[in-house]
Amino acid sequence: MARLVWWDMLTIGTLLNGALTLTGLIALANGLPEAVGVACIILLLPYNLFIAASVIRTAACPHTRYTLPVQLLALGWLTTFTLI
């Protein structure tokens, strides 16, 4: 579970979200159609939902320590990158 949380969600997910959000904002600033900018920002929503659901489900296993904090971290991460 540590790899799923620290590597897949927090490292890779945050970098991908940051890169595509920045790309979408640059596209909007350079006068490209709004659909291009919005598509760049919304493109990772399925990945975000999948990773957050995977972390929440994995943390719910009976042999897992720190179930509630990990689930809250996943929900906070998902909320943050859905709103940004």
Biopython code that builds the backbone (N, CA, C, O; Angstrom):
import numpy as np
from Bio.PDB.StructureBuilder import StructureBuilder

atoms = [
    (1, "MET", "N", (0.813, -1.184, 0.000)),
    (1, "MET", "CA", (0.000, 0.000, 0.000)),
    (1, "MET", "C", (0.865, 1.259, 0.000)),
    (1, "MET", "O", (0.456, 2.290, -0.536)),
    (2, "ALA", "N", (2.035, 1.186, 0.587)),
    (2, "ALA", "CA", (2.892, 2.371, 0.633)),
    (2, "ALA", "C", (3.270, 2.837, -0.765)),
    (2, "ALA", "O", (3.312, 4.039, -1.026)),
    (3, "ARG", "N", (3.544, 1.900, -1.664)),
    (3, "ARG", "CA", (3.885, 2.282, -3.041)),
    (3, "ARG", "C", (2.695, 2.942, -3.730)),
    (3, "ARG", "O", (2.858, 3.924, -4.454)),
    (4, "LEU", "N", (1.519, 2.410, -3.510)),
    (4, "LEU", "CA", (0.314, 2.968, -4.122)),
    (4, "LEU", "C", (0.079, 4.399, -3.641)),
    (4, "LEU", "O", (-0.243, 5.281, -4.436)),
    (5, "VAL", "N", (0.241, 4.621, -2.346)),
    (5, "VAL", "CA", (-0.011, 5.960, -1.799)),
    (5, "VAL", "C", (1.102, 6.925, -2.169)),
    (5, "VAL", "O", (0.848, 7.967, -2.773)),
    (6, "TRP", "N", (2.339, 6.584, -1.808)),
    (6, "TRP", "CA", (3.436, 7.546, -1.960)),
    (6, "TRP", "C", (3.888, 7.713, -3.399)),
    (6, "TRP", "O", (4.165, 8.831, -3.831)),
    (7, "TRP", "N", (3.968, 6.628, -4.144)),
    (7, "TRP", "CA", (4.487, 6.735, -5.499)),
    (7, "TRP", "C", (3.377, 7.023, -6.512)),
    (7, "TRP", "O", (3.430, 8.028, -7.221)),
    (8, "ASP", "N", (2.392, 6.161, -6.579)),
    (8, "ASP", "CA", (1.369, 6.279, -7.621)),
    (8, "ASP", "C", (0.464, 7.488, -7.419)),
    (8, "ASP", "O", (0.186, 8.223, -8.366)),
    (9, "MET", "N", (0.001, 7.698, -6.180)),
    (9, "MET", "CA", (-0.938, 8.795, -5.967)),
    (9, "MET", "C", (-0.212, 10.125, -5.761)),
    (9, "MET", "O", (-0.438, 11.080, -6.504)),
    (10, "LEU", "N", (0.652, 10.187, -4.761)),
    (10, "LEU", "CA", (1.234, 11.480, -4.412)),
    (10, "LEU", "C", (2.318, 11.953, -5.389)),
    (10, "LEU", "O", (2.377, 13.142, -5.703)),
    (11, "THR", "N", (3.161, 11.061, -5.868)),
    (11, "THR", "CA", (4.239, 11.502, -6.762)),
    (11, "THR", "C", (3.768, 11.594, -8.217)),
    (11, "THR", "O", (3.735, 12.681, -8.794)),
    (12, "ILE", "N", (3.410, 10.473, -8.795)),
    (12, "ILE", "CA", (3.022, 10.446, -10.211)),
    (12, "ILE", "C", (1.729, 11.229, -10.442)),
    (12, "ILE", "O", (1.643, 12.032, -11.372)),
    (13, "GLY", "N", (0.739, 10.997, -9.603)),
    (13, "GLY", "CA", (-0.533, 11.698, -9.766)),
    (13, "GLY", "C", (-0.404, 13.202, -9.649)),
    (13, "GLY", "O", (-0.995, 13.943, -10.436)),
    (14, "THR", "N", (0.361, 13.658, -8.677)),
    (14, "THR", "CA", (0.540, 15.101, -8.495)),
    (14, "THR", "C", (1.319, 15.709, -9.658)),
    (14, "THR", "O", (0.980, 16.793, -10.132)),
    (15, "LEU", "N", (2.352, 15.025, -10.115)),
    (15, "LEU", "CA", (3.112, 15.536, -11.264)),
    (15, "LEU", "C", (2.263, 15.586, -12.532)),
    (15, "LEU", "O", (2.311, 16.570, -13.270)),
    (16, "LEU", "N", (1.495, 14.542, -12.788)),
    (16, "LEU", "CA", (0.629, 14.537, -13.969)),
    (16, "LEU", "C", (-0.438, 15.626, -13.890)),
    (16, "LEU", "O", (-0.693, 16.325, -14.871)),
    (17, "ASN", "N", (-1.053, 15.764, -12.728)),
    (17, "ASN", "CA", (-2.067, 16.804, -12.567)),
    (17, "ASN", "C", (-1.472, 18.191, -12.737)),
    (17, "ASN", "O", (-2.067, 19.049, -13.389)),
    (18, "GLY", "N", (-0.312, 18.412, -12.158)),
    (18, "GLY", "CA", (0.336, 19.711, -12.294)),
    (18, "GLY", "C", (0.728, 20.015, -13.731)),
    (18, "GLY", "O", (0.542, 21.132, -14.212)),
    (19, "ALA", "N", (1.274, 19.013, -14.412)),
    (19, "ALA", "CA", (1.707, 19.219, -15.794)),
    (19, "ALA", "C", (0.522, 19.490, -16.721)),
    (19, "ALA", "O", (0.586, 20.397, -17.551)),
    (20, "LEU", "N", (-0.537, 18.730, -16.592)),
    (20, "LEU", "CA", (-1.680, 18.941, -17.482)),
    (20, "LEU", "C", (-2.462, 20.203, -17.126)),
    (20, "LEU", "O", (-3.021, 20.849, -18.013)),
    (21, "THR", "N", (-2.508, 20.561, -15.858)),
    (21, "THR", "CA", (-3.155, 21.823, -15.495)),
    (21, "THR", "C", (-2.372, 22.997, -16.066)),
    (21, "THR", "O", (-2.955, 23.936, -16.608)),
    (22, "LEU", "N", (-1.061, 22.939, -15.944)),
    (22, "LEU", "CA", (-0.218, 23.993, -16.511)),
    (22, "LEU", "C", (-0.347, 24.046, -18.031)),
    (22, "LEU", "O", (-0.406, 25.132, -18.608)),
    (23, "THR", "N", (-0.392, 22.899, -18.676)),
    (23, "THR", "CA", (-0.570, 22.852, -20.130)),
    (23, "THR", "C", (-1.904, 23.454, -20.542)),
    (23, "THR", "O", (-1.976, 24.202, -21.517)),
    (24, "GLY", "N", (-2.956, 23.132, -19.807)),
    (24, "GLY", "CA", (-4.264, 23.698, -20.106)),
    (24, "GLY", "C", (-4.308, 25.203, -19.920)),
    (24, "GLY", "O", (-4.904, 25.917, -20.727)),
    (25, "LEU", "N", (-3.679, 25.683, -18.862)),
    (25, "LEU", "CA", (-3.639, 27.131, -18.632)),
    (25, "LEU", "C", (-2.817, 27.855, -19.698)),
    (25, "LEU", "O", (-3.183, 28.948, -20.129)),
    (26, "ILE", "N", (-1.720, 27.254, -20.118)),
    (26, "ILE", "CA", (-0.906, 27.843, -21.183)),
    (26, "ILE", "C", (-1.697, 27.857, -22.491)),
    (26, "ILE", "O", (-1.644, 28.831, -23.242)),
    (27, "ALA", "N", (-2.424, 26.784, -22.759)),
    (27, "ALA", "CA", (-3.244, 26.730, -23.975)),
    (27, "ALA", "C", (-4.301, 27.826, -23.959)),
    (27, "ALA", "O", (-4.540, 28.473, -24.978)),
    (28, "LEU", "N", (-4.928, 28.035, -22.822)),
    (28, "LEU", "CA", (-5.932, 29.092, -22.710)),
    (28, "LEU", "C", (-5.306, 30.481, -22.839)),
    (28, "LEU", "O", (-5.893, 31.379, -23.443)),
    (29, "ALA", "N", (-4.124, 30.650, -22.273)),
    (29, "ALA", "CA", (-3.455, 31.952, -22.329)),
    (29, "ALA", "C", (-2.965, 32.283, -23.733)),
    (29, "ALA", "O", (-2.870, 33.458, -24.088)),
    (30, "ASN", "N", (-2.655, 31.278, -24.534)),
    (30, "ASN", "CA", (-2.151, 31.505, -25.888)),
    (30, "ASN", "C", (-3.249, 31.612, -26.934)),
    (30, "ASN", "O", (-2.961, 31.660, -28.130)),
    (31, "GLY", "N", (-4.483, 31.650, -26.507)),
    (31, "GLY", "CA", (-5.582, 31.872, -27.430)),
    (31, "GLY", "C", (-6.101, 30.645, -28.148)),
    (31, "GLY", "O", (-6.858, 30.771, -29.110)),
    (32, "LEU", "N", (-5.717, 29.475, -27.710)),
    (32, "LEU", "CA", (-6.280, 28.261, -28.302)),
    (32, "LEU", "C", (-7.746, 28.139, -27.887)),
    (32, "LEU", "O", (-8.164, 28.764, -26.913)),
    (33, "PRO", "N", (-8.509, 27.363, -28.596)),
    (33, "PRO", "CA", (-9.923, 27.212, -28.207)),
    (33, "PRO", "C", (-10.059, 26.735, -26.760)),
    (33, "PRO", "O", (-9.232, 25.976, -26.256)),
    (34, "GLU", "N", (-11.113, 27.195, -26.118)),
    (34, "GLU", "CA", (-11.314, 26.839, -24.715)),
    (34, "GLU", "C", (-11.457, 25.338, -24.509)),
    (34, "GLU", "O", (-11.110, 24.817, -23.450)),
    (35, "ALA", "N", (-11.965, 24.648, -25.514)),
    (35, "ALA", "CA", (-12.137, 23.199, -25.397)),
    (35, "ALA", "C", (-10.796, 22.492, -25.210)),
    (35, "ALA", "O", (-10.727, 21.477, -24.517)),
    (36, "VAL", "N", (-9.740, 23.010, -25.812)),
    (36, "VAL", "CA", (-8.409, 22.405, -25.670)),
    (36, "VAL", "C", (-7.922, 22.560, -24.231)),
    (36, "VAL", "O", (-7.436, 21.604, -23.626)),
    (37, "GLY", "N", (-8.056, 23.765, -23.692)),
    (37, "GLY", "CA", (-7.623, 24.004, -22.317)),
    (37, "GLY", "C", (-8.419, 23.207, -21.309)),
    (37, "GLY", "O", (-7.854, 22.638, -20.375)),
    (38, "VAL", "N", (-9.724, 23.162, -21.491)),
    (38, "VAL", "CA", (-10.576, 22.404, -20.571)),
    (38, "VAL", "C", (-10.304, 20.911, -20.697)),
    (38, "VAL", "O", (-10.304, 20.201, -19.691)),
    (39, "ALA", "N", (-10.074, 20.428, -21.893)),
    (39, "ALA", "CA", (-9.773, 19.006, -22.090)),
    (39, "ALA", "C", (-8.482, 18.622, -21.387)),
    (39, "ALA", "O", (-8.393, 17.536, -20.813)),
    (40, "CYS", "N", (-7.483, 19.490, -21.423)),
    (40, "CYS", "CA", (-6.223, 19.199, -20.733)),
    (40, "CYS", "C", (-6.426, 19.106, -19.228)),
    (40, "CYS", "O", (-5.798, 18.291, -18.552)),
    (41, "ILE", "N", (-7.299, 19.938, -18.724)),
    (41, "ILE", "CA", (-7.523, 19.952, -17.276)),
    (41, "ILE", "C", (-8.381, 18.757, -16.845)),
    (41, "ILE", "O", (-8.135, 18.174, -15.789)),
    (42, "ILE", "N", (-9.370, 18.391, -17.638)),
    (42, "ILE", "CA", (-10.297, 17.319, -17.264)),
    (42, "ILE", "C", (-9.765, 15.933, -17.653)),
    (42, "ILE", "O", (-10.306, 14.925, -17.200)),
    (43, "LEU", "N", (-8.749, 15.867, -18.458)),
    (43, "LEU", "CA", (-8.242, 14.602, -18.988)),
    (43, "LEU", "C", (-7.869, 13.593, -17.903)),
    (43, "LEU", "O", (-8.039, 12.391, -18.107)),
    (44, "LEU", "N", (-7.377, 14.041, -16.782)),
    (44, "LEU", "CA", (-6.920, 13.124, -15.741)),
    (44, "LEU", "C", (-7.980, 12.765, -14.710)),
    (44, "LEU", "O", (-7.673, 12.063, -13.746)),
    (45, "LEU", "N", (-9.193, 13.213, -14.878)),
    (45, "LEU", "CA", (-10.236, 12.889, -13.897)),
    (45, "LEU", "C", (-10.446, 11.379, -13.739)),
    (45, "LEU", "O", (-10.567, 10.920, -12.603)),
    (46, "PRO", "N", (-10.495, 10.583, -14.808)),
    (46, "PRO", "CA", (-10.623, 9.123, -14.603)),
    (46, "PRO", "C", (-9.439, 8.534, -13.842)),
    (46, "PRO", "O", (-9.629, 7.649, -13.008)),
    (47, "TYR", "N", (-8.221, 9.006, -14.112)),
    (47, "TYR", "CA", (-7.049, 8.513, -13.387)),
    (47, "TYR", "C", (-7.148, 8.874, -11.913)),
    (47, "TYR", "O", (-6.863, 8.048, -11.047)),
    (48, "ASN", "N", (-7.553, 10.108, -11.628)),
    (48, "ASN", "CA", (-7.676, 10.547, -10.243)),
    (48, "ASN", "C", (-8.707, 9.709, -9.486)),
    (48, "ASN", "O", (-8.469, 9.291, -8.353)),
    (49, "LEU", "N", (-9.844, 9.471, -10.121)),
    (49, "LEU", "CA", (-10.879, 8.656, -9.483)),
    (49, "LEU", "C", (-10.395, 7.227, -9.258)),
    (49, "LEU", "O", (-10.653, 6.641, -8.206)),
    (50, "PHE", "N", (-9.696, 6.666, -10.239)),
    (50, "PHE", "CA", (-9.188, 5.300, -10.117)),
    (50, "PHE", "C", (-8.166, 5.182, -8.991)),
    (50, "PHE", "O", (-8.247, 4.267, -8.172)),
    (51, "ILE", "N", (-7.213, 6.095, -8.945)),
    (51, "ILE", "CA", (-6.175, 6.030, -7.909)),
    (51, "ILE", "C", (-6.772, 6.236, -6.525)),
    (51, "ILE", "O", (-6.445, 5.499, -5.595)),
    (52, "ALA", "N", (-7.649, 7.233, -6.376)),
    (52, "ALA", "CA", (-8.259, 7.481, -5.069)),
    (52, "ALA", "C", (-9.089, 6.273, -4.623)),
    (52, "ALA", "O", (-9.026, 5.877, -3.459)),
    (53, "ALA", "N", (-9.858, 5.693, -5.529)),
    (53, "ALA", "CA", (-10.649, 4.510, -5.180)),
    (53, "ALA", "C", (-9.753, 3.326, -4.829)),
    (53, "ALA", "O", (-10.071, 2.552, -3.927)),
    (54, "SER", "N", (-8.637, 3.185, -5.535)),
    (54, "SER", "CA", (-7.703, 2.088, -5.237)),
    (54, "SER", "C", (-7.090, 2.246, -3.855)),
    (54, "SER", "O", (-6.964, 1.273, -3.112)),
    (55, "VAL", "N", (-6.712, 3.457, -3.514)),
    (55, "VAL", "CA", (-6.117, 3.699, -2.199)),
    (55, "VAL", "C", (-7.153, 3.459, -1.102)),
    (55, "VAL", "O", (-6.855, 2.817, -0.095)),
    (56, "ILE", "N", (-8.356, 3.970, -1.293)),
    (56, "ILE", "CA", (-9.399, 3.796, -0.285)),
    (56, "ILE", "C", (-9.740, 2.323, -0.105)),
    (56, "ILE", "O", (-9.906, 1.850, 1.020)),
    (57, "ARG", "N", (-9.843, 1.611, -1.200)),
    (57, "ARG", "CA", (-10.184, 0.187, -1.122)),
    (57, "ARG", "C", (-9.039, -0.630, -0.513)),
    (57, "ARG", "O", (-9.284, -1.537, 0.283)),
    (58, "THR", "N", (-7.803, -0.318, -0.879)),
    (58, "THR", "CA", (-6.660, -1.048, -0.325)),
    (58, "THR", "C", (-6.510, -0.762, 1.162)),
    (58, "THR", "O", (-6.169, -1.657, 1.936)),
    (59, "ALA", "N", (-6.760, 0.470, 1.564)),
    (59, "ALA", "CA", (-6.638, 0.818, 2.977)),
    (59, "ALA", "C", (-7.718, 0.156, 3.824)),
    (59, "ALA", "O", (-7.553, 0.019, 5.037)),
    (60, "ALA", "N", (-8.814, -0.254, 3.208)),
    (60, "ALA", "CA", (-9.903, -0.884, 3.951)),
    (60, "ALA", "C", (-9.650, -2.360, 4.253)),
    (60, "ALA", "O", (-10.445, -2.987, 4.954)),
    (61, "CYS", "N", (-8.566, -2.920, 3.742)),
    (61, "CYS", "CA", (-8.247, -4.319, 4.031)),
    (61, "CYS", "C", (-7.997, -4.487, 5.532)),
    (61, "CYS", "O", (-7.482, -3.571, 6.173)),
    (62, "PRO", "N", (-8.349, -5.627, 6.091)),
    (62, "PRO", "CA", (-8.240, -5.789, 7.544)),
    (62, "PRO", "C", (-6.805, -5.781, 8.080)),
    (62, "PRO", "O", (-6.599, -5.442, 9.245)),
    (63, "HIS", "N", (-5.828, -6.137, 7.279)),
    (63, "HIS", "CA", (-4.449, -6.200, 7.761)),
    (63, "HIS", "C", (-3.697, -4.875, 7.578)),
    (63, "HIS", "O", (-2.494, -4.817, 7.834)),
    (64, "THR", "N", (-4.372, -3.829, 7.148)),
    (64, "THR", "CA", (-3.722, -2.563, 6.851)),
    (64, "THR", "C", (-3.728, -1.653, 8.071)),
    (64, "THR", "O", (-4.749, -1.500, 8.741)),
    (65, "ARG", "N", (-2.576, -1.053, 8.350)),
    (65, "ARG", "CA", (-2.486, -0.050, 9.421)),
    (65, "ARG", "C", (-2.843, 1.313, 8.853)),
    (65, "ARG", "O", (-2.744, 1.541, 7.647)),
    (66, "TYR", "N", (-3.250, 2.197, 9.712)),
    (66, "TYR", "CA", (-3.558, 3.583, 9.347)),
    (66, "TYR", "C", (-4.672, 3.677, 8.309)),
    (66, "TYR", "O", (-4.560, 4.440, 7.349)),
    (67, "THR", "N", (-5.720, 2.928, 8.486)),
    (67, "THR", "CA", (-6.802, 2.902, 7.505)),
    (67, "THR", "C", (-7.450, 4.271, 7.328)),
    (67, "THR", "O", (-7.505, 4.784, 6.211)),
    (68, "LEU", "N", (-7.932, 4.861, 8.395)),
    (68, "LEU", "CA", (-8.644, 6.131, 8.289)),
    (68, "LEU", "C", (-7.750, 7.272, 7.790)),
    (68, "LEU", "O", (-8.183, 8.008, 6.904)),
    (69, "PRO", "N", (-6.530, 7.461, 8.307)),
    (69, "PRO", "CA", (-5.699, 8.547, 7.775)),
    (69, "PRO", "C", (-5.383, 8.414, 6.290)),
    (69, "PRO", "O", (-5.351, 9.414, 5.572)),
    (70, "VAL", "N", (-5.150, 7.191, 5.825)),
    (70, "VAL", "CA", (-4.846, 6.984, 4.406)),
    (70, "VAL", "C", (-6.079, 7.262, 3.556)),
    (70, "VAL", "O", (-5.969, 7.867, 2.489)),
    (71, "GLN", "N", (-7.243, 6.832, 4.012)),
    (71, "GLN", "CA", (-8.463, 7.107, 3.272)),
    (71, "GLN", "C", (-8.762, 8.609, 3.225)),
    (71, "GLN", "O", (-9.184, 9.126, 2.191)),
    (72, "LEU", "N", (-8.545, 9.301, 4.329)),
    (72, "LEU", "CA", (-8.749, 10.755, 4.341)),
    (72, "LEU", "C", (-7.742, 11.467, 3.446)),
    (72, "LEU", "O", (-8.081, 12.453, 2.792)),
    (73, "LEU", "N", (-6.500, 10.970, 3.412)),
    (73, "LEU", "CA", (-5.495, 11.540, 2.519)),
    (73, "LEU", "C", (-5.925, 11.377, 1.061)),
    (73, "LEU", "O", (-5.798, 12.313, 0.271)),
    (74, "ALA", "N", (-6.427, 10.211, 0.704)),
    (74, "ALA", "CA", (-6.878, 9.971, -0.671)),
    (74, "ALA", "C", (-8.059, 10.866, -1.029)),
    (74, "ALA", "O", (-8.108, 11.410, -2.132)),
    (75, "LEU", "N", (-9.004, 11.025, -0.118)),
    (75, "LEU", "CA", (-10.141, 11.903, -0.378)),
    (75, "LEU", "C", (-9.716, 13.367, -0.492)),
    (75, "LEU", "O", (-10.222, 14.105, -1.338)),
    (76, "GLY", "N", (-8.787, 13.776, 0.362)),
    (76, "GLY", "CA", (-8.275, 15.149, 0.279)),
    (76, "GLY", "C", (-7.517, 15.397, -1.008)),
    (76, "GLY", "O", (-7.651, 16.457, -1.621)),
    (77, "TRP", "N", (-6.723, 14.424, -1.418)),
    (77, "TRP", "CA", (-5.970, 14.543, -2.672)),
    (77, "TRP", "C", (-6.913, 14.638, -3.859)),
    (77, "TRP", "O", (-6.731, 15.479, -4.740)),
    (78, "LEU", "N", (-7.932, 13.765, -3.880)),
    (78, "LEU", "CA", (-8.910, 13.770, -4.961)),
    (78, "LEU", "C", (-9.670, 15.088, -4.993)),
    (78, "LEU", "O", (-9.880, 15.655, -6.065)),
    (79, "THR", "N", (-10.077, 15.575, -3.845)),
    (79, "THR", "CA", (-10.805, 16.844, -3.781)),
    (79, "THR", "C", (-9.946, 17.999, -4.255)),
    (79, "THR", "O", (-10.413, 18.869, -4.991)),
    (80, "THR", "N", (-8.700, 18.007, -3.839)),
    (80, "THR", "CA", (-7.788, 19.079, -4.238)),
    (80, "THR", "C", (-7.616, 19.128, -5.755)),
    (80, "THR", "O", (-7.738, 20.196, -6.353)),
    (81, "PHE", "N", (-7.339, 18.010, -6.371)),
    (81, "PHE", "CA", (-7.074, 18.010, -7.798)),
    (81, "PHE", "C", (-8.338, 18.018, -8.644)),
    (81, "PHE", "O", (-8.264, 18.258, -9.849)),
    (82, "THR", "N", (-9.482, 17.765, -8.050)),
    (82, "THR", "CA", (-10.725, 17.933, -8.782)),
    (82, "THR", "C", (-11.109, 19.407, -8.817)),
    (82, "THR", "O", (-11.650, 19.884, -9.815)),
    (83, "LEU", "N", (-10.839, 20.119, -7.752)),
    (83, "LEU", "CA", (-11.200, 21.533, -7.684)),
    (83, "LEU", "C", (-10.203, 22.444, -8.393)),
    (83, "LEU", "O", (-10.571, 23.531, -8.839)),
    (84, "ILE", "N", (-8.955, 22.019, -8.503)),
    (84, "ILE", "CA", (-7.940, 22.899, -9.132)),
    (84, "ILE", "C", (-8.075, 22.875, -10.618)),
    (84, "ILE", "O", (-7.317, 23.546, -11.318)),
]
sb = StructureBuilder()
sb.init_structure("model")
sb.init_model(0)
sb.init_chain("A")
sb.init_seg("    ")
for serial, (resi, resn, name, xyz) in enumerate(atoms, 1):
    if name == "N":
        sb.init_residue(resn, " ", resi, " ")
    sb.init_atom(name, np.array(xyz, "f"), 0.0, 1.0, " ", f" {name:<3s}", serial, name[0])
structure = sb.get_structure()
